[in-house]
Amino acid sequence: MQGLQIENLEKNYNDVRVVHGLNLTVAEGEMVALLGPSGCGKSTTLRMVAGFVEPSGGRILLNGTDISGMPAYKRDTGMVFQSYALFPHMTVAANVAFGLEMRRVPKSERPARVAAALDMVRMSKLADRMPRQLSGGQQQRVALARALAVNPALLLLDEPLSNLDAKLRGEVQHEIRTLQQRLGLTTLIVTHDQEEALVMADRLVIMEGGRIRQAGTPRELYEEPSDIFVAGFVGRCNLIEGESQGGGWFRTANGALLPCIDTAPALKPAMLAVRPEHINIDNENAKGIPARVAGAAYLGSQIEYRVDISGTTLTVMRNNATTGEQVLPVNTAITLNWPTTAARVLPRQ
């Protein structure tokens, strides 16, 4: 099978297991993001694939070949590190050529390979500069060019944008994604940034405690989380304590009755997950859930409300891009409603 296969991968440090029997497939040409909080095992997993950390168990296969025991330099991979790891005493071109030298690519081929890689990342005009003469974004592009120059079967990205400011990070996200799709690169990226993962990856793998909690497309994980950890980690989500009544109703711990998806089973105890942007605010005379404005923040294109339902506080996001509506004052009586399919009942953990 082409692509990356991880089978029952484990890593122990003394008596502490940081990766628990992980199974994952990255198809040829696919970009998959390992996403999770600090210490969840995502970077350890990536470094085992790269060959910098020895697995305690399991196998890693690349395009059908078991690479588990191979040294890093013999694996057909290219890696971009969080710190970029550029050599300060080498020019941009020399940094990119270093990977080719380690792979023993003939000297006669190196200049053309370096030029092609720098052209891909739009750094050809800066080939003779030193890393200290580059901005953070430019250094990141050089690190990417060095990884691409070896024509890897698998591209590995370890928090590649964490050192960039927010505006530049957004630009480079799209650049890397466009390049990955154009070249058809099989790619595994590690990040703790939800937006970065949603923008760049074909599939997300949510990790917690060294295990996979859920894997799927960005839409699947956002709209259909399997548990409250995933619901709370991917994007913003209201998680309301209570119990499912069955038949499309959920009763909060404070006694309020809220609509939910009709197919939800009766669960006691349970959590109701509702995304802030799925909640509609109507005037006080409309049919819906009686509530009161507890706080508001004007964010330009959006207005963020905190609303109170019988002692339960929810976050509501209103799109202000076209309506230009006025911010409702605190203590304004309102009613809320949402599509029942947008309110998911999940087991309380």
C-alpha positions in Angstrom: 0.0 0.0 0.0 1.3 3.5 -0.9 1.5 6.2 1.8 2.3 5.9 5.5 1.0 3.1 7.7 1.5 3.2 11.5 0.6 -0.1 13.2 0.3 -0.5 17.0 3.0 2.1 17.6 4.1 2.5 21.2 6.6 4.6 23.1 7.6 4.1 26.8 10.0 6.2 28.8 10.9 3.9 31.8 7.5 3.1 33.3 5.7 5.9 31.5 3.9 5.1 28.3 3.5 8.3 26.2 2.1 6.6 23.0 -0.4 3.7 23.4 -0.8 1.3 20.5 -1.4 4.0 17.8 -2.8 3.0 14.4 -3.0 5.5 11.6 -2.9 5.5 7.8 -1.9 8.5 5.7 -2.9 7.9 2.0 -0.5 8.9 -0.8 -0.9 12.6 -1.5 -2.9 13.2 1.7 -2.1 15.7 4.5 -3.0 14.6 8.0 -2.7 16.7 11.1 -1.9 15.3 14.5 -3.7 17.7 16.9 -3.9 17.8 20.6 -2.8 19.5 23.8 0.8 19.6 25.0 2.0 16.2 26.2 -0.5 14.2 24.2 2.2 12.3 22.3 1.8 13.9 18.9 5.4 15.2 18.6 6.8 11.9 19.9 4.8 10.0 17.2 6.1 12.3 14.5 9.7 11.8 15.7 9.3 8.1 15.7 8.2 8.3 12.1 11.1 10.5 11.3 13.6 8.1 13.0 14.7 10.4 15.8 13.0 8.4 18.5 13.1 4.6 18.7 9.6 3.0 19.1 9.0 0.7 22.0 6.7 -1.4 19.9 4.8 -1.5 16.6 5.7 -0.9 13.0 6.0 2.1 10.6 5.6 1.4 6.9 6.3 3.9 4.1 5.0 2.8 0.7 4.9 -0.8 1.9 8.5 -0.8 3.3 9.0 -1.3 7.0 11.2 1.6 8.1 10.9 1.1 11.8 14.5 0.1 12.3 16.1 2.4 9.7 18.3 5.4 10.8 16.7 8.8 10.0 19.0 9.6 7.1 18.0 6.4 5.2 14.3 7.1 5.5 12.7 8.7 2.4 11.4 11.6 4.5 11.9 15.3 4.7 11.3 17.2 7.9 10.7 20.8 8.9 11.4 21.5 12.5 9.7 24.0 14.8 13.0 25.9 15.2 13.8 25.6 11.4 17.3 24.2 12.5 19.2 26.2 9.8 23.0 26.3 10.0 23.9 29.9 10.9 27.3 29.8 9.1 25.8 28.5 5.8 24.1 30.5 3.1 20.5 29.8 2.1 21.7 27.7 -0.9 24.2 25.7 1.3 21.5 25.0 3.9 19.2 23.5 1.2 22.1 21.6 -0.4 23.1 20.0 3.0 20.2 17.5 2.9 21.3 16.4 -0.6 24.9 16.0 0.6 23.7 13.8 3.4 21.7 11.7 0.9 24.9 11.4 -1.2 23.3 13.0 -4.3 26.0 13.6 -6.9 27.5 17.0 -6.8 26.6 17.6 -10.4 22.9 17.3 -9.6 22.8 19.5 -6.5 22.8 23.0 -8.0 19.7 22.2 -10.1 17.9 20.5 -7.2 18.7 23.5 -4.9 17.5 26.0 -7.5 14.3 24.1 -8.1 13.5 23.8 -4.3 14.2 27.5 -3.7 12.0 28.4 -6.7 9.1 26.4 -5.2 9.2 28.6 -2.0 10.0 31.8 -3.8 13.4 32.2 -2.3 15.6 32.1 -5.4 16.7 35.7 -5.1 18.0 35.2 -1.6 20.1 32.1 -2.2 23.3 33.9 -1.1 22.0 35.3 2.1 22.8 34.0 5.6 20.0 32.9 7.9 20.5 35.9 10.2 19.6 38.2 7.3 16.2 36.6 6.9 12.9 37.2 8.5 11.1 34.4 10.3 8.9 33.7 7.4 11.9 33.5 5.0 13.7 31.1 7.3 10.6 28.9 7.4 10.6 28.8 3.6 14.3 27.8 3.5 13.6 25.0 6.0 10.8 23.8 3.7 13.0 24.0 0.6 15.6 21.9 2.3 13.0 19.3 3.1 11.6 19.4 -0.5 15.0 19.2 -2.2 15.4 15.6 -1.4 12.1 14.7 -3.1 10.8 12.9 -0.1 8.1 10.2 -0.2 6.8 11.7 3.1 6.9 15.3 4.3 7.0 15.8 8.1 6.1 19.1 9.7 6.6 19.7 13.4 4.8 22.8 14.6 6.3 24.6 11.5 4.4 27.9 11.9 4.5 28.4 15.7 7.3 31.0 15.6 5.5 33.3 13.1 3.2 36.1 14.0 -0.5 35.7 13.4 -0.8 37.5 10.0 2.3 35.8 8.5 1.2 32.4 9.9 -2.1 32.7 7.9 -0.3 33.5 4.7 2.2 30.6 5.1 -0.5 28.1 6.0 -2.1 28.6 2.5 1.3 28.6 0.8 2.3 25.2 2.3 -1.1 23.7 1.6 -1.1 24.9 -2.0 2.4 23.5 -2.6 1.6 20.2 -0.9 -1.5 19.7 -3.1 0.4 20.8 -6.3 3.2 18.3 -5.6 0.9 15.6 -4.3 3.1 15.2 -1.2 2.1 12.7 1.5 2.3 14.8 4.6 2.0 14.4 8.3 1.9 17.7 10.4 1.9 18.2 14.1 0.2 21.2 15.6 -1.6 22.4 18.6 -3.3 25.2 16.6 -6.9 24.2 15.7 -7.3 26.8 13.0 -4.0 25.8 11.4 -5.1 22.1 11.3 -8.6 23.0 9.9 -7.1 25.1 7.1 -4.3 22.8 6.1 -5.3 19.2 6.6 -7.4 16.7 4.7 -8.0 14.8 7.9 -7.4 15.6 11.6 -6.3 13.1 14.2 -7.2 14.3 17.7 -4.8 12.9 20.4 -5.1 12.9 24.1 -3.0 10.9 26.6 -1.1 9.1 23.9 -4.2 7.8 22.2 -6.3 8.8 19.3 -9.7 10.1 20.4 -11.2 10.7 17.0 -10.0 10.9 13.3 -11.9 12.4 10.4 -12.3 15.3 8.1 -12.3 18.8 9.6 -16.1 19.0 9.0 -16.7 15.6 10.7 -14.8 16.5 13.8 -16.3 19.9 14.1 -19.9 19.0 13.4 -19.9 15.4 14.7 -17.5 15.1 17.6 -17.4 11.7 19.2 -17.0 12.9 22.8 -16.8 16.1 24.9 -13.0 16.2 24.7 -13.1 16.5 20.9 -16.1 18.9 21.0 -14.3 21.2 23.4 -10.9 21.0 21.7 -11.9 21.5 18.1 -13.3 25.0 17.8 -15.5 26.7 20.5 -18.4 24.8 21.9 -21.0 25.2 24.6 -21.1 22.1 26.8 -24.1 21.9 29.0 -24.5 19.5 31.8 -27.8 17.6 32.3 -29.5 14.5 31.0 -31.1 13.5 27.7 -34.8 12.9 27.9 -35.0 11.1 24.5 -37.4 12.2 21.8 -35.4 15.4 21.0 -35.2 17.0 24.4 -32.4 17.6 26.9 -32.9 18.8 30.5 -30.1 20.9 32.0 -28.9 20.5 35.6 -30.8 23.7 36.4 -34.1 22.3 35.0 -34.3 24.1 31.6 -35.6 22.0 28.7 -33.6 22.4 25.5 -34.1 20.9 22.0 -31.6 18.4 20.7 -31.2 16.0 17.8 -34.2 13.7 17.6 -32.1 10.5 17.4 -30.2 11.2 20.7 -30.6 8.3 23.1 -31.7 8.9 26.7 -28.5 9.4 28.7 -28.1 10.2 32.4 -25.8 12.0 33.0 -25.0 13.6 29.6 -23.7 16.8 28.0 -25.3 18.8 25.3 -22.9 20.3 22.7 -23.9 23.4 20.8 -21.6 25.5 18.7 -21.9 29.3 19.5 -22.6 30.2 15.8 -25.5 27.8 15.6 -27.5 29.6 18.2 -30.0 32.3 17.0 -31.2 35.2 19.0 -34.8 36.4 18.6 -36.8 39.1 20.3 -38.5 38.4 23.6 -41.9 37.7 22.0 -40.6 35.0 19.6 -41.1 31.3 20.4 -37.9 29.7 21.7 -35.9 29.4 24.9 -36.2 32.3 27.3 -32.9 33.9 28.1 -31.2 37.1 29.2 -28.0 38.9 27.9 -25.3 38.5 30.6 -22.5 40.2 28.6 -21.5 41.3 25.1 -18.3 42.0 23.2 -18.1 43.8 19.8 -15.5 42.0 17.7 -16.0 43.8 14.4 -17.2 41.1 12.0 -18.9 39.3 15.0 -20.6 40.0 18.2 -20.0 37.6 21.1 -22.7 37.3 23.7 -22.8 35.5 27.0 -26.4 34.6 27.7 -28.1 33.1 30.7 -30.7 30.3 30.6 -32.0 29.6 34.1 -28.5 29.8 35.6 -26.7 28.1 32.7 -24.4 30.4 30.7 -23.9 30.0 26.9 -21.7 31.7 24.4 -23.5 33.0 21.2 -21.7 34.3 18.2 -23.6 36.7 15.9 -22.3 37.4 12.4 -22.1 41.2 12.1 -20.5 41.4 8.6 -23.8 42.2 6.8 -26.3 43.3 9.4 -24.3 45.9 11.3 -26.6 45.3 14.2 -26.4 47.2 17.5 -25.0 45.3 20.5 -27.8 44.2 22.9 -27.5 45.7 26.4 -26.8 43.6 29.4 -30.0 42.2 31.0 -32.0 42.4 27.7 -34.7 39.7 27.6 -34.3 37.5 24.5 -35.2 34.1 23.2 -32.9 31.5 21.7 -33.3 28.7 19.2 -31.1 26.4 17.2 -31.6 23.6 14.6 -32.1 20.4 16.6 -29.4 18.7 14.4 -26.9 21.3 15.7 -27.4 20.1 19.3 -25.6 16.9 20.0 -25.9 14.7 23.1 -22.7 13.2 24.3 -21.8 11.0 27.3 -20.5 12.9 30.3 -16.9 11.9 31.0 
